[in-house]
C-alpha cells in the first residue's frame, strides 16, 4: 500500500494458507462454532483475491474476491448428524473503481443433511445507489436435524419440515416507491409440524403453513395453528411486505380466521416476581403501529375468563394503533350480543368507544357475571327474565389487562324487559321496602315490556323516571346510584284508598262526602337511600 498525494495506491493479493474446510468454520465466532479441534471435515474452503488501484474520495481499488468450497462436509463427534455436499461459489467484484459498480455473485450455496438438500443462489448489483437483487431459494430442511448436526444452543428444540421454492427479483427504488409491478416474485414456502415453546412453557404447533409469493403480495394459503385447547385456521393476502421489511412501512393484509374453539387464556402470559426484587417491570399492551389489516373472524366457541361465547363472528380492522369492531356477534346468556366500536392504544392510556346490543339475553346471568353491567344496574341481578337493550359506552382501559376502568365509564343504556319476575327476597333493599310498604307485594310487580333509560358518568348512574303497574297502583321510579354501591331513589305511588287500611279509612270517614269523593287515590312518596 503506497501513500500518495490524493489517497492510497493498493496492489495486494491474498489467499487462505491452506484449503481445509476448517477455514470456513474458523470464520464463525467461537461461541457458535463449538470445538474446532475435534470436528471432522472433508473437502476444501478457499478465499483468493486481489485489490489493485487508487483509494480516493471518489474511487476505490478494483478487486475480486473468490470464496469457494467443493463437496465439503463436517461432523462434530458428539452429534449424530453430519452436513455433507457443501458447495460454495461466491464472488465479490469491482471492475471499475466506482463503489456503486460493486456486485456480489452467490452462484451456489448448498448443503445436505440426511436426504434433505437446500440450495441458495443470489446476485446483488449497484449496491450503493439502487441495489438490484436477484435471488432463489430451493430445498428442504428438517429443523430437528439442525441441532443434531451443528452445535447451536437452543432453549427448546426445533421440529418441523421447511420446504422452499422461491424466486425473487427487484430493485430497492421500486420498493421505496411501492412500484410493485417491477417486483418479480414467484414460488411457495411451506412448513409442517413446527413446534415452538414460549417462556411460559406453552407449546404452539404450526400443523401446516403455506405461503405463495406473488409480485406485490404474499398469499397465505393456509395457516393451521394449535396451542393449549385453541385451534386457528387462517388464510388471506399480505401486502406491502417488502416495504415493511426494508423501509419500516406499515404492513397491510386481509385475512379470514376460523376456529372451533379459542381459549383466550392460552395466549395470556404469566407474570412472576423474582425473590429479593422490590420492583417489577410490566409492559402495557399496544396495538402495533405498523399493522393495517382486516380480519374476518368466526369461532364456534370463545372462552374468556368464566364466559363461554358461542357462534362468535365479525370483522376486526387494525389500523393507526386502533382496533375497530364491526358487527361482532356472539350467543351468550341465552341470547345474542352484538358489538360495534373501537379500542385505541395511540395515547398513553388506552381508550375504547363501544355500542353493545343485547337481544333476548338472560337478565340475571348477564348482570351478575359481567362486572361492568353489575356496576351499571346491580338491582337487575334479582330480576328473572330477558332483556333487549342498547348500551353506548366509552372510557379508559387498564393498560395491562385491557379491561374497562369503571371510574372513567361514560354512556347510556336503553332497555326493554321481557317476561320478567322479581325475587324480592334475594335483595336486602326490596325486603326492607316490602316491610315498610304494606300495600304492595313487590314479587308481583309487572315488569313485562318495561322500558328504561339511564345514563352513567363519573361513577354515577342516573335513572330516568319510569312507570310500573301493580294491579291498579301506579308506581313511578327515578333516581341515581353509584358504582360505589351508594343509592338515592324516589318512588311515587298513586295508591287507591282501599289499600291503605283501617287507620286511613277512619281518617277519611271524618271528611264530608264531597271531600272524600275527591280522594279516590292517595299519593305516597318514598325516599330510598343508603
C-alpha positions, 0 to 999 in steps of 0.5 A: 500500500503506497501513500500518495498525494490524493489517497492510497495506491493498493496492489495486494493479493491474498489467499487462505494458507491452506484449503481445509474446510476448517477455514470456513468454520474458523470464520464463525465466532467461537461461541457458535462454532463449538470445538474446532479441534475435534470436528471432522471435515472433508473437502476444501474452503478457499478465499483468493483475491486481489485489490489493485488501484487508487483509494480516493474520495471518489474511487476505490481499488478494483478487486475480486474476491473468490470464496469457494468450497467443493463437496465439503462436509463436517461432523462434530463427534458428539452429534449424530448428524453430519452436513455433507455436499457443501458447495460454495461459489461466491464472488465479490467484484469491482471492475471499475473503481466506482463503489456503486459498480460493486456486485456480489455473485452467490452462484451456489450455496448448498448443503445436505443433511440426511436426504434433505438438500437446500440450495441458495443462489443470489446476485446483488448489483449497484449496491450503493445507489439502487441495489438490484437483487436477484435471488432463489431459494430451493430445498428442504430442511428438517429443523430437528436435524439442525441441532443434531448436526451443528452445535447451536444452543437452543432453549427448546428444540426445533421440529418441523419440515421447511420446504422452499421454492422461491424466486425473487427479483427487484430493485430497492427504488421500486420498493421505496416507491411501492412500484410493485409491478417491477417486483418479480416474485414467484414460488411457495414456502411451506412448513409442517409440524413446527413446534415452538415453546414460549417462556411460559412453557406453552407449546404452539404447533404450526400443523401446516403453513403455506405461503405463495409469493406473488409480485406485490403480495404474499398469499397465505394459503393456509395457516393451521395453528394449535396451542393449549385447547385453541385451534386457528385456521387462517388464510388471506393476502399480505401486502406491502411486505417488502416495504415493511421489511426494508423501509419500516412501512406499515404492513397491510393484509386481509385475512379470514380466521376460523376456529372451533374453539379459542381459549383466550387464556392460552395466549395470556402470559404469566407474570412472576416476581423474582425473590429479593426484587422490590420492583417489577417491570410490566409492559402495557399492551399496544396495538402495533403501529405498523399493522393495517389489516382486516380480519374476518373472524368466526369461532364456534366457541370463545372462552374468556375468563368464566364466559363461554361465547358461542357462534362468535363472528365479525370483522376486526380492522387494525389500523393507526394503533386502533382496533375497530369492531364491526358487527361482532356477534356472539350467543351468550346468556341465552341470547345474542350480543352484538358489538360495534366500536373501537379500542385505541392504544395511540395515547398513553392510556388506552381508550375504547368507544363501544355500542353493545346490543343485547337481544333476548339475553338472560337478565340475571346471568348477564348482570351478575357475571359481567362486572361492568353491567353489575356496576351499571344496574346491580338491582337487575341481578334479582330480576328473572327474565330477558332483556333487549337493550342498547348500551353506548359506552366509552372510557379508559382501559387498564393498560395491562389487562385491557379491561374497562376502568369503571371510574372513567365509564361514560354512556347510556343504556336503553332497555326493554324487559321481557317476561320478567319476575322479581325475587324480592327476597334475594335483595336486602333493599326490596325486603326492607321496602316490602316491610315498610310498604304494606300495600304492595307485594313487590314479587308481583310487580309487572315488569313485562315490556318495561322500558328504561333509560339511564345514563352513567358518568363519573361513577354515577348512574342516573335513572330516568323516571319510569312507570310500573303497574301493580294491579291498579297502583301506579308506581313511578321510579327515578333516581341515581346510584353509584358504582360505589354501591351508594343509592338515592331513589324516589318512588311515587305511588298513586295508591287507591284508598282501599289499600291503605287500611283501617287507620286511613279509612277512619281518617277519611270517614271524618271528611264530608262526602264531597271531600272524600269523593275527591280522594279516590287515590292517595299519593305516597312518596318514598325516599330510598337511600343508603 
